[in-house]
Amino acid sequence: MIATIQIGAFTALAAGAADAPLVLVLHGFPDVPHTFAPLIEAIARAGHRVVAPWLRGYAPSPAAGPYDVDTLATDVLAWADALSPDRPVAIVGHDWGAVVTYVACARAPGRFHAAVAMSVPHPAVFVRALATPAQLARSWYMLAFQLPGAPGLAAAGRFALIDRLWRAWSPGYQLPAALRHELHATLAASWPAPLLYYRAMTRPIGAAMERLRRRDRIAVPTLYLHGAIDGCIGADVGAGAERYFSGGYRREVVPGVGHFLAAEAPAAIAARVLAWLAAHP
């Protein structure tokens, strides 16, 4: 059964026995922990404690920034220390949650025994892909979010743009009405913080350039999952990322699903996650 808990100032969904091995689940944009509920429940049934926080900038977690990946990774490491001080944890991250997973694992590999990243490949690979016309066209919103009027435009029409992104990124999938309501309510209470993640990619420019120059190899065993029909990032973009992983890496393209693959096919994703965790206890 899923409950709501507090980790300091942060709010999270949680399931599973409190003393079971911990799995942190990190959502991305534009998303909320509730869309991961079936995945959370499946992992908990297999004997894990699963905790899925609302990330910084997403109500009811703290709204205050900054929203750069180093700050977000610091949040994750604090959660791991608070919830599992004596043993390493597993981490599952989707979209921005995947990016934060890479950074946290690179910074503190001893804190994690296994990682699963979904829908966004290693940042060095993704940045290279942005130089291609196909991926640049898919990533138009990242550039648009840098413009001064972007927060108002993205929230207009009751977040019509957000609904458009869900439809384009997960073709053929319709977010259930209750989850769509939860997502819109969270965005309304949080806006414009979720959009500011994208501005933190390029500001301040010195720190942004330093992050781009990083080529940290990740020592945590990492499974990368990508939907075959992802409309946000091409399924081929993740190819070649293994050079950035020294502790074991596998990439799987999941057929028939798009960007929000954990919402679209929770049973298939849970099976892959649990197999990876079992192989890397």
N, C-alpha and C positions, 0 to 999 in steps of 0.2 A: 504494500500500500504506500502510495506517495504522500509525503507530508511536506510542509513548509518549515524550514529551519532558518536560524540566523548563524552566520559565521562572522562574529564581530558586527560591523556595520552592514554587511552584505546579506542579502536574502537568497535562499536557494531551495530548490526542490530536492528531496532526499528519499531514498528507499533502501531497504535492506537492514540487516542487523548492525547495530552501532559498532560492534567489535569485528566485523567482517573486513576483508581487504578492501581498501578504498579505491574507487574509480571516480575521478573528476570528469564531468562532461561540460564542455564549453560551447555555447551557441555562437552564432555569427550574426551577420546583418543580411536582411532585416528580419530578425528572428527573436524567439523567446524560449526559455526552457520547456514550456508546455508542449511544444511540437515534438520534443524528444521523449515524451512520457512513455510510449510503448517500448522504446529502446531502454529507457531507464528501468522499467519494470522487468524486462527480459534479462538484463544484466544482473539485477538484484535477485531474481529467482534462481540464478545460477550460483548464488552464494557470495555476492559482493555487496558492499555498501556503496551506493551510487549517490553522488551529490552534484547537482547541476545548478550553479549560481547564475543569477542575473549579473552580467558583467558590468563593470564600472560604466556609468552613463545610462544604464537601463533601469528604470524604476521597477521595483522598490529598492534596488541597491543604490549606493551613493551616486549622485548626479555629477559631482565635481570631478574635473579632469586633473591632470592632463590625460590624454587618451592615446599616447604613444605606446608602442608594443612593449617597451621596457617597463613602463608603469604597470601595464596590464599583466605582464609576466610576474612582476613583484607581487601583485594581488594573488596570483595563482600559487606562488611559493608560500605565501603567508597562509593560504587556505590549507595547503598540504601540511604545513607545520602545525597548524591548529588542530586538524582533524586526524592526522596520523603522524605524531611526532617521532615515533620510534621505528617506523618501517617505511620503505619506499611505497609509492602509490602508482597507479596506472592513470593515464590521462587520455581522453577522447575529445578532439576538438574539430569543429566544423566551421569552414569559412574563416572569419576573423579568429574564431576559436582555434582553428588549425594554425594560423600564423603565430598566435600566442603560444601554442603548444611547442612549436619549433624553438621559439626564443627561450621559453622556460627550460626545455630539455637541454639546450645548448649551455645555458647558464648554470644549471644545477643537475647534471646527469645522475648524480647519486640519489636524488630525490624521487626518481621515476624508474620503475622496472620495465615498463612497456608503454608505448604510445600508439595511438591511432589518429591519423589526420585525414580529414575528408574535404574534398572539393576545391581546396587551394593547395597547390604543390609548394615545395620549398621556395621561399621568396626569391632566391637567386635565379631559379628556373623561371618563375613567373615574370620577373622583371625582363628577362631576355625575350620572353614570348610577347611582351608588350610592344616590341619592335616590329612584330609582324602585323600586316594589315588586318588579318582575320581576328586576332585577339584584341587589337586596338579598337576595332569596331564593337566587339562585345563589351569592352570595358569603358565605353563612352561615359557612363554614369560617374566613374571615378574622376574624370576630368570635369564633368559638369558640376560635381559637388564642390569644386574649388571656387566656383563663381560666387560673388557676393549675395545674389538673390536665391541661391540654391535651397536654403532651408525652407523658405516660403513656398517655392515651386514644388518641392518634394512632398510637402504636407498638404498641398491644395487638394480640394475635392475629396476630403477625408482619406488622405494618403492614397490617392488613385495611382500615383507613380509606384508606390510600394506594391500594390496589387499587380500592376503591370510587370514589375520585376519578377514576382513569384510565377506569373504565367509564362513569361519568356524563359526563365531559368529552369523551370520544371515543366516542360511541354506535356500537356495532357493531364496534369495533376491539378486538382482543385482543393485548396486548403479548406477544411471543414469550417462551417460558419462559426462555431464556438471558438476555434483556434484563431480564425481571422479576427474575431471580436477581441480576443485576448491580446493579439499582436497590435491591433490598432490602439487599444487602451494603453498598452505599455508605451508605444511610440508617442502618443499624445501627452503622456505624463513625463516623457523623457526628452522630447524634442527641444533643441536640435542635436543633443549629445551623440546619438548614434551616427549621424552624418559626420560629426567632427572627427571620428576615427580617420576618415579619408583625408581631412585637412592635416591631421597630425602626421600623415605620411610625408608631407613636404614642408612642414614648418616645425621649428625654425630650420632654415635651409642647411646650416652647418651640421646639426644633429641628423637631419634626414640623409645627407650625403654620407655621413659616417655609418649609418645603418645599412645603406646600399653597398658599402665597401666590405661589409662583413661576409666572411665565408666560413663561418663556424661549422665544423663537422659535428654531427649529433651522434653521441655514443649510446643513446637509448634505442633499443630495438623498436623500429617504427613501421607500421602498416599504413599504406596510403590507399584510400578508396576514392574513386571518382565515378560519377554517373556517366554512362555511355552517351546520353542525350542531353548533357548539361549545356544549357544555353548561356551560361555566364562565363565559363572557362572551358575551352575545348578539351576533350578527353585526351588528346595527344600531348597537351602542354606539359604534363607531369613526366614525360619520358626523359631519361637522362639524369634524374635527381639523385640516383644512388651514390654519386660521387660525394654528396654532402652528408652521408651517413656512414659511420664507422662501426656501429653496434648491431647491424642487421637491418635490412630494409626490403620491403616487398610492396609492389604497386599492383593493384587490382582495379580493372575497369568493370563496373557492375552493369550488366545489360538492362535496358528497359527503364532506367531511372535517370532523373536529371540532377540538378544542383542540390535540392533538398532531399537527398537520398534517404536519410534516416526517417523522415516523415513519410516518404513515399513507400519504402520497403523496409519497415523496421525489423521484421523477422529475418530477412536476408542479411541485413547489416549487423544485427545482433549475433547471428551465427558466425560471421567473419570476425567480429570483435572478440567474442568469447574464445574462438579458436586461437586467436593471436595471444590473448591473455594467458590461456592454458599453456601455450608453447613458451611463454616468457614469464614464469611466475616470480 
